[in-house]
């Protein structure tokens, strides 16, 4: 970047920060049963129980057919939850249960604990997520399927939610054991100390995923896990939490493989890719963590120019701006751990204050977005404003990728061009764009995500690298090309 390039400023617009109440107003929370109990009485009962050591609960009594009806918890089998399970050993024959300590509860008691954590991510970003977590200082990292395992204290759990650009969730493992039947899942859930995390006064959602599990019904396993959680809380505290599948206070994830079950406490809430700024979307928007992953896989240097000639709603460029400025992706959104018991709001505020002090006020290189549709360009500008970026941080323009020429030094092109049904039936489009790249983008690194595996031949370019990635359920490739000076040599 030349010395004459004007510095960009980040304008933090407090009025544009979406409030937690307006982010998710799909449905009012369901409150019955536990909500109707007298709060003071419930607290006295809980403190009385906490003053005594917790022994293993007795086997569940025979179930009555008079159980009150509940909305079934939704079961989702998604790639973000599937992962490689922990090493097999004799310890798997017994559940790993975290017991609460006797006496007065305090959020500070977690500071001395080490937690086993799994951070799921889009398939294909495991290596990039591993590198990100390593850069953030996490220990004992291990790549799994669609995610990474690591160990950290409770502050590290909060920081992972705040800082990770690539993870989808941050899941804390609370129980793990061999299971043979659905009733084993029920008993594992009953033996787990949920009372240290949430109680009847909070709403609950349980999700289940599996890889090669012999269980006949994941929905029934989901129901058994939910029943085990609710039965334990009813036995200890006299009431069951209500089920809320839309915006629950507490989320639990059950993962099943060939022989074991693992129960996770979801500390995230809404998925981490929901940064809180995107309301206007293009026809095929990238999720924010996938966009950040493409920047990482492309080896983009934040000190170099970045151009997206098919910018759509601006996701790639907004993610790039936050990377270059050091804006933590979770700085302006709520998290699930804030609604758990013993949440230390002051400690969390200190972590965020420290993060805000590290945000830079200027960019070192231009970020440029181009799209053929003026309405999409306006939507990108609106998204950029909601992301707390000043109007001149990203330069959005209406233009045709086949004709746009760079007005800055060589840098990176990272883009999600139209493909499949979004691609107009014009066989000349790709050769014309490739010709523009060869003529005017010498020295640039061109990185394209597409589900069309024949795209390199259509561009008549040979990719230097290709990364398999998934855009949702759609299998794609990130093709990387180096544009050589004077001519393109395969």
C-alpha positions as CSV (number, residue, x, y, z in Angstrom):
1,X,0.0,0.0,0.0
2,X,1.5,3.4,-1.0
3,X,2.1,6.1,1.6
4,X,-0.7,8.2,-0.1
5,X,-3.4,5.7,0.7
6,X,-5.8,7.4,3.2
7,X,-6.2,5.7,6.5
8,X,-9.6,4.1,7.3
9,X,-11.4,4.5,10.6
10,X,-13.7,2.2,12.4
11,X,-16.8,4.0,13.8
12,X,-18.5,2.2,16.6
13,X,-22.1,3.1,16.4
14,X,-23.8,2.2,19.6
15,X,-27.2,3.0,18.2
16,X,-26.8,0.3,15.6
17,X,-26.0,-2.5,18.0
18,X,-28.9,-4.9,18.0
19,X,-30.3,-5.5,21.4
20,X,-30.7,-9.1,22.7
21,X,-34.4,-8.6,22.8
22,X,-34.7,-7.7,19.2
23,X,-32.4,-10.3,17.9
24,X,-34.7,-13.2,18.4
25,X,-38.3,-12.5,18.9
26,X,-39.8,-15.5,17.1
27,X,-41.9,-16.6,20.0
28,X,-42.4,-15.6,23.7
29,X,-40.8,-17.9,26.2
30,X,-42.9,-20.6,27.6
31,X,-43.1,-20.2,31.3
32,X,-45.2,-22.6,33.5
33,X,-44.6,-25.1,36.2
34,X,-41.3,-24.0,37.7
35,X,-42.0,-20.3,36.9
36,X,-45.1,-20.5,39.1
37,X,-43.1,-21.6,42.1
38,X,-42.2,-19.1,44.7
39,X,-38.7,-17.9,43.9
40,X,-37.7,-17.5,47.5
41,X,-38.9,-21.0,48.5
42,X,-37.1,-22.6,45.5
43,X,-33.8,-20.8,46.5
44,X,-34.1,-22.0,50.2
45,X,-34.7,-25.6,49.0
46,X,-31.7,-25.4,46.7
47,X,-29.3,-24.0,49.3
48,X,-30.4,-26.7,51.8
49,X,-29.6,-29.4,49.2
50,X,-26.3,-27.7,48.3
51,X,-25.2,-27.8,51.9
52,X,-25.0,-31.7,51.7
53,X,-22.8,-33.9,49.6
54,X,-24.5,-35.3,46.5
55,X,-24.7,-39.0,46.3
56,X,-25.4,-41.0,43.2
57,X,-29.2,-41.0,42.6
58,X,-31.1,-44.2,43.0
59,X,-32.5,-46.0,39.9
60,X,-35.5,-44.3,38.3
61,X,-38.8,-45.6,39.6
62,X,-41.3,-47.2,37.3
63,X,-42.8,-44.4,35.0
64,X,-46.4,-43.4,35.3
65,X,-48.5,-42.9,32.3
66,X,-49.7,-39.7,33.8
67,X,-46.5,-37.7,32.9
68,X,-47.5,-34.3,31.7
69,X,-47.2,-33.8,27.9
70,X,-44.2,-31.8,26.7
71,X,-43.2,-30.5,23.3
72,X,-40.6,-33.0,21.9
73,X,-37.1,-31.6,21.6
74,X,-36.1,-31.3,18.0
75,X,-33.4,-33.8,16.8
76,X,-30.9,-32.6,14.2
77,X,-28.2,-34.6,12.7
78,X,-25.7,-32.0,11.4
79,X,-22.1,-32.0,10.3
80,X,-21.3,-29.4,12.9
81,X,-22.1,-31.8,15.7
82,X,-20.5,-35.0,14.2
83,X,-16.9,-35.6,15.4
84,X,-14.3,-38.2,16.2
85,X,-14.9,-39.5,19.7
86,X,-12.3,-39.7,22.4
87,X,-9.9,-42.6,22.7
88,X,-11.4,-45.9,23.9
89,X,-10.4,-47.2,27.3
90,X,-11.6,-49.0,30.4
91,X,-12.8,-45.7,31.9
92,X,-15.6,-45.6,29.3
93,X,-17.4,-48.3,31.2
94,X,-18.3,-45.8,33.8
95,X,-19.9,-42.4,33.2
96,X,-17.7,-39.3,33.7
97,X,-19.8,-37.1,35.9
98,X,-19.0,-33.7,37.2
99,X,-20.3,-33.4,40.8
100,X,-21.2,-30.1,42.4
101,X,-19.4,-29.2,45.6
102,X,-21.2,-28.7,48.9
103,X,-21.8,-25.3,50.3
104,X,-22.6,-22.0,48.7
105,X,-22.3,-22.0,44.9
106,X,-20.2,-19.4,43.2
107,X,-19.1,-18.9,39.6
108,X,-15.5,-18.6,40.8
109,X,-15.4,-22.3,41.6
110,X,-15.1,-23.1,37.9
111,X,-11.9,-21.1,37.6
112,X,-9.8,-24.0,38.9
113,X,-11.3,-26.6,36.7
114,X,-10.1,-27.9,33.3
115,X,-12.8,-28.7,30.8
116,X,-12.8,-31.0,27.8
117,X,-14.2,-28.9,24.9
118,X,-15.3,-29.7,21.4
119,X,-15.6,-26.8,18.9
120,X,-17.5,-27.9,15.7
121,X,-16.9,-26.2,12.4
122,X,-17.9,-26.6,8.7
123,X,-16.4,-29.6,7.1
124,X,-13.1,-28.7,5.5
125,X,-12.1,-26.1,8.0
126,X,-10.7,-28.4,10.6
127,X,-7.1,-27.5,9.8
128,X,-7.8,-23.8,9.8
129,X,-9.7,-24.0,13.1
130,X,-6.8,-26.0,14.7
131,X,-4.4,-23.2,13.6
132,X,-6.8,-20.5,14.9
133,X,-7.2,-22.2,18.3
134,X,-3.5,-22.7,18.6
135,X,-2.9,-19.0,17.9
136,X,-5.4,-18.2,20.7
137,X,-3.2,-20.2,23.1
138,X,-5.3,-23.4,23.7
139,X,-3.6,-26.6,24.8
140,X,-3.9,-30.3,23.9
141,X,-5.5,-29.6,20.6
142,X,-6.8,-32.5,18.5
143,X,-8.5,-32.4,15.2
144,X,-11.7,-34.4,14.8
145,X,-14.4,-34.8,12.2
146,X,-15.9,-31.3,11.5
147,X,-14.2,-29.7,14.5
148,X,-11.5,-29.7,17.1
149,X,-11.1,-30.9,20.7
150,X,-9.1,-29.0,23.3
151,X,-8.7,-28.4,27.0
152,X,-9.2,-25.1,28.8
153,X,-10.4,-23.4,32.0
154,X,-13.8,-21.6,32.2
155,X,-12.3,-18.3,31.1
156,X,-10.9,-20.1,28.0
157,X,-14.5,-21.3,27.3
158,X,-15.7,-17.7,27.3
159,X,-12.8,-16.5,25.2
160,X,-13.3,-19.2,22.6
161,X,-16.9,-18.0,22.2
162,X,-15.7,-14.4,21.9
163,X,-12.7,-14.9,19.5
164,X,-13.2,-17.9,17.3
165,X,-14.1,-16.9,13.7
166,X,-14.4,-20.5,12.4
167,X,-16.1,-22.5,15.1
168,X,-19.9,-23.0,15.0
169,X,-20.3,-23.7,18.8
170,X,-18.3,-24.3,21.9
171,X,-19.4,-27.5,23.6
172,X,-18.2,-28.5,27.1
173,X,-18.2,-32.2,27.7
174,X,-20.0,-33.1,31.0
175,X,-20.5,-36.9,30.7
176,X,-19.2,-39.8,28.6
177,X,-19.9,-43.5,28.8
178,X,-20.5,-46.7,26.9
179,X,-24.2,-47.2,26.1
180,X,-26.0,-50.2,24.7
181,X,-29.7,-49.1,24.9
182,X,-31.8,-46.0,25.0
183,X,-32.3,-46.6,28.8
184,X,-28.5,-46.3,29.2
185,X,-28.8,-42.8,27.7
186,X,-31.5,-42.1,30.3
187,X,-29.3,-43.2,33.2
188,X,-26.3,-41.3,32.0
189,X,-28.3,-38.2,31.8
190,X,-29.7,-38.8,35.3
191,X,-26.2,-39.3,36.7
192,X,-24.9,-36.0,35.4
193,X,-24.8,-32.9,37.7
194,X,-26.9,-30.5,35.6
195,X,-27.9,-28.6,38.7
196,X,-24.6,-26.8,38.7
197,X,-25.4,-25.3,35.3
198,X,-29.2,-24.8,35.2
199,X,-32.4,-25.6,37.0
200,X,-36.2,-25.7,36.8
201,X,-36.3,-21.9,36.5
202,X,-34.7,-22.2,33.1
203,X,-35.9,-23.6,29.8
204,X,-34.2,-26.4,28.1
205,X,-33.5,-27.8,24.6
206,X,-31.8,-31.1,23.8
207,X,-30.3,-32.0,20.4
208,X,-29.0,-35.3,19.3
209,X,-26.6,-36.3,16.5
210,X,-24.8,-39.6,15.7
211,X,-22.2,-41.2,13.6
212,X,-22.6,-45.0,12.9
213,X,-24.8,-45.4,16.1
214,X,-26.7,-48.7,16.3
215,X,-29.6,-47.0,18.1
216,X,-32.8,-47.5,16.2
217,X,-34.3,-44.1,16.9
218,X,-32.3,-40.9,17.5
219,X,-35.6,-39.1,18.4
220,X,-36.2,-41.7,21.2
221,X,-32.6,-41.3,22.4
222,X,-33.2,-37.5,22.5
223,X,-36.3,-38.1,24.5
224,X,-34.5,-40.4,27.0
225,X,-31.7,-37.8,27.5
226,X,-34.3,-35.1,28.1
227,X,-36.2,-37.2,30.6
228,X,-33.0,-38.1,32.5
229,X,-32.1,-34.4,32.8
230,X,-35.6,-33.4,33.9
231,X,-35.9,-36.3,36.3
232,X,-32.7,-35.4,38.1
233,X,-33.7,-31.8,38.5
234,X,-37.2,-32.8,39.8
235,X,-35.7,-35.2,42.3
236,X,-33.2,-32.6,43.6
237,X,-35.1,-29.4,43.3
238,X,-38.8,-30.4,43.1
239,X,-39.6,-29.3,39.6
240,X,-38.7,-29.9,35.9
241,X,-37.5,-27.3,33.4
242,X,-39.9,-26.4,30.6
243,X,-38.9,-27.3,27.0
244,X,-38.3,-24.4,24.6
245,X,-37.0,-25.3,21.1
246,X,-36.8,-21.7,19.9
247,X,-34.8,-19.7,22.4
248,X,-34.0,-21.9,25.4
249,X,-31.9,-20.8,28.4
250,X,-29.9,-24.0,28.4
251,X,-28.9,-26.3,25.5
252,X,-27.6,-29.8,25.8
253,X,-26.2,-31.9,22.9
254,X,-26.1,-35.7,22.9
255,X,-23.6,-37.3,20.6
256,X,-23.7,-41.1,19.8
257,X,-21.2,-43.3,18.0
258,X,-20.9,-47.0,17.7
259,X,-20.5,-47.7,21.4
260,X,-20.6,-44.5,23.5
261,X,-22.7,-41.5,24.3
262,X,-21.3,-38.1,25.1
263,X,-23.3,-35.3,26.7
264,X,-22.2,-31.7,26.0
265,X,-23.3,-28.4,27.6
266,X,-23.7,-25.8,24.8
267,X,-22.2,-22.6,26.0
268,X,-22.8,-20.7,22.8
269,X,-26.6,-20.5,22.3
270,X,-27.3,-19.2,18.8
271,X,-24.6,-20.5,16.4
272,X,-21.3,-18.6,16.4
273,X,-21.7,-17.7,12.7
274,X,-24.6,-15.4,13.7
275,X,-22.5,-12.3,14.4
276,X,-25.6,-10.2,14.9
277,X,-25.2,-7.8,11.9
278,X,-26.5,-9.6,8.8
279,X,-30.2,-8.9,8.0
280,X,-29.9,-8.4,4.2
281,X,-28.9,-11.5,2.3
282,X,-28.0,-12.3,-1.3
283,X,-29.3,-15.3,-3.2
284,X,-26.7,-17.7,-1.8
285,X,-25.0,-16.1,1.1
286,X,-22.0,-17.7,2.8
287,X,-22.2,-18.3,6.5
288,X,-19.9,-15.9,8.3
289,X,-17.6,-18.6,9.8
290,X,-17.2,-20.2,6.3
291,X,-16.3,-16.8,4.9
292,X,-13.7,-16.4,7.6
293,X,-12.5,-19.9,6.8
294,X,-12.1,-19.1,3.1
295,X,-9.9,-16.1,4.0
296,X,-7.8,-18.3,6.2
297,X,-7.5,-21.1,3.5
298,X,-6.6,-18.4,0.9
299,X,-3.7,-17.2,3.1
300,X,-5.0,-13.7,2.8
301,X,-2.7,-11.1,4.3
302,X,-4.7,-8.4,6.1
303,X,-2.0,-5.9,5.1
304,X,-2.8,-6.5,1.4
305,X,-5.7,-5.4,-0.8
306,X,-8.7,-7.7,-1.0
307,X,-11.3,-7.7,-3.9
308,X,-14.5,-9.6,-4.1
309,X,-15.9,-9.1,-7.7
310,X,-19.1,-11.1,-6.8
311,X,-19.6,-9.5,-3.4
312,X,-23.3,-10.2,-2.9
313,X,-24.4,-9.2,0.6
314,X,-20.8,-8.4,1.6
315,X,-20.1,-11.3,4.0
316,X,-16.5,-12.0,2.9
317,X,-15.5,-8.4,3.0
318,X,-17.1,-7.6,6.3
319,X,-15.4,-10.7,7.8
320,X,-12.1,-9.5,6.3
321,X,-12.6,-6.0,7.8
322,X,-13.2,-7.5,11.3
323,X,-10.0,-9.6,10.8
324,X,-7.9,-6.7,9.7
325,X,-9.2,-4.4,12.5
326,X,-9.0,-7.1,15.2
327,X,-12.8,-7.0,16.0
328,X,-13.7,-10.2,17.9
329,X,-16.6,-11.8,16.1
330,X,-18.7,-12.2,19.3
331,X,-18.1,-8.8,20.7
332,X,-21.7,-7.5,20.1
333,X,-23.9,-10.6,20.5
334,X,-25.3,-12.6,23.5
335,X,-24.2,-16.1,24.5
336,X,-25.9,-19.1,26.1
337,X,-23.5,-19.1,29.0
338,X,-24.8,-15.7,30.1
339,X,-28.2,-17.4,31.0
340,X,-26.6,-20.3,33.0
341,X,-26.4,-20.5,36.8
342,X,-23.4,-18.8,38.5
343,X,-22.6,-16.7,35.4
344,X,-19.9,-14.1,36.5
345,X,-21.1,-11.0,34.6
346,X,-18.2,-8.9,35.9
347,X,-15.6,-11.3,34.7
348,X,-17.2,-11.6,31.3
349,X,-17.4,-7.8,31.1
350,X,-13.7,-7.5,31.9
351,X,-12.9,-10.0,29.0
352,X,-14.9,-8.0,26.5
353,X,-13.4,-4.7,27.7
354,X,-9.9,-6.1,27.2
355,X,-10.9,-7.2,23.7
356,X,-12.4,-3.8,22.8
357,X,-9.1,-2.1,23.7
358,X,-7.3,-4.2,21.1
359,X,-9.5,-3.1,18.2
360,X,-7.6,-1.1,15.6
361,X,-8.9,2.2,14.2
362,X,-7.6,1.9,10.7
363,X,-7.0,-0.5,7.8
364,X,-3.6,-1.1,6.1
365,X,-5.0,-1.9,2.7
366,X,-8.3,-1.3,0.7
367,X,-11.2,-3.7,0.8
368,X,-13.3,-3.6,-2.4
369,X,-16.6,-5.2,-3.3
370,X,-18.2,-5.3,-6.7
371,X,-21.5,-6.7,-7.9
372,X,-23.7,-6.4,-11.0
373,X,-26.9,-5.9,-9.0
374,X,-27.3,-2.4,-7.5
375,X,-29.9,-3.7,-4.9
376,X,-27.4,-6.3,-3.6
377,X,-24.7,-3.6,-3.3
378,X,-27.0,-1.5,-1.2
379,X,-27.8,-4.5,1.0
380,X,-24.0,-5.0,1.4
381,X,-23.6,-1.4,2.5
382,X,-26.4,-1.8,5.0
383,X,-24.8,-4.9,6.4
384,X,-21.5,-3.2,6.7
385,X,-23.1,-0.3,8.7
386,X,-24.8,-2.8,11.1
387,X,-21.3,-4.4,11.6
388,X,-20.2,-1.1,13.1
389,X,-18.0,-0.2,10.2
390,X,-17.7,3.3,9.0
391,X,-18.9,3.9,5.4
392,X,-15.4,4.2,3.9
393,X,-14.0,1.0,5.5
394,X,-15.2,-1.1,2.5
395,X,-15.6,0.3,-0.9
396,X,-18.8,-1.2,-2.5
397,X,-19.4,-0.6,-6.2
398,X,-21.7,-1.7,-9.0
399,X,-19.8,-3.3,-11.8
400,X,-19.2,-6.3,-14.0
401,X,-16.4,-8.7,-13.0
402,X,-15.5,-9.2,-16.6
403,X,-14.6,-5.5,-16.9
404,X,-13.5,-4.3,-13.5
405,X,-9.8,-3.4,-13.3
406,X,-7.8,-2.9,-10.1
407,X,-6.7,0.5,-9.0
408,X,-4.4,-0.7,-6.3
409,X,-1.3,-2.9,-5.9
410,X,-1.7,-6.7,-6.3
411,X,-3.5,-8.5,-3.6
412,X,-6.1,-11.2,-3.1
413,X,-9.3,-12.0,-4.8
414,X,-11.5,-14.2,-2.6
415,X,-15.0,-14.7,-4.0
416,X,-18.2,-16.8,-4.1
417,X,-19.3,-16.4,-7.7
418,X,-22.7,-17.5,-9.0
419,X,-22.8,-21.2,-10.0
420,X,-25.4,-23.9,-10.5
421,X,-28.9,-22.5,-10.8
422,X,-27.7,-18.9,-10.1
423,X,-25.4,-19.0,-13.2
424,X,-26.9,-17.5,-16.4
425,X,-26.7,-19.8,-19.4
426,X,-23.9,-18.0,-21.1
427,X,-20.9,-20.1,-22.1
428,X,-18.8,-17.0,-22.7
429,X,-19.0,-15.6,-19.1
430,X,-16.1,-17.6,-17.6
431,X,-13.6,-17.2,-20.5
432,X,-14.3,-13.5,-20.5
433,X,-13.7,-13.1,-16.8
434,X,-10.6,-15.2,-17.1
435,X,-9.3,-13.0,-19.9
436,X,-9.8,-9.9,-17.7
437,X,-7.9,-11.7,-14.9
438,X,-5.0,-12.5,-17.2
439,X,-4.8,-9.0,-18.6
440,X,-5.2,-6.9,-15.5
441,X,-4.5,-8.9,-12.4
442,X,-0.9,-10.1,-12.8
443,X,0.5,-10.8,-9.3
444,X,-2.9,-11.4,-7.7
445,X,-3.9,-14.5,-5.8
446,X,-7.3,-15.6,-7.1
447,X,-9.4,-17.9,-4.8
448,X,-12.9,-19.1,-5.8
449,X,-15.3,-21.3,-3.9
450,X,-17.7,-23.3,-6.2
451,X,-19.6,-26.5,-6.4
452,X,-18.7,-26.7,-10.1
453,X,-15.7,-28.9,-10.2
454,X,-15.2,-28.1,-13.9
455,X,-14.7,-24.4,-13.3
456,X,-10.9,-24.4,-13.8
457,X,-11.3,-25.8,-17.3
458,X,-14.0,-23.2,-18.0
459,X,-11.6,-20.5,-16.9
460,X,-8.7,-22.2,-18.8
461,X,-6.6,-21.9,-15.7
462,X,-4.8,-24.5,-13.7
463,X,-5.3,-24.3,-9.9
464,X,-2.3,-24.2,-7.6
465,X,-4.4,-25.6,-4.7
466,X,-7.8,-27.0,-4.2
467,X,-9.5,-27.3,-0.8
468,X,-12.6,-29.5,-0.3
469,X,-15.1,-27.5,1.8
470,X,-18.9,-27.7,2.4
471,X,-21.2,-24.7,2.0
472,X,-24.0,-26.0,4.2
473,X,-24.8,-29.4,2.7
474,X,-23.3,-28.5,-0.7
475,X,-19.9,-30.0,-1.4
476,X,-17.6,-27.4,-2.9
477,X,-14.0,-26.7,-3.7
478,X,-11.9,-23.6,-3.0
479,X,-9.7,-23.3,-6.1
480,X,-6.6,-21.1,-5.7
481,X,-4.8,-19.6,-8.8
482,X,-1.7,-17.4,-9.1
483,X,-1.9,-14.9,-11.9
484,X,1.6,-14.7,-13.4
485,X,3.1,-11.4,-14.7
486,X,2.8,-10.8,-18.4
487,X,1.1,-14.2,-19.1
488,X,-0.5,-17.0,-17.3
489,X,1.5,-20.2,-17.4
490,X,-0.1,-23.5,-16.3
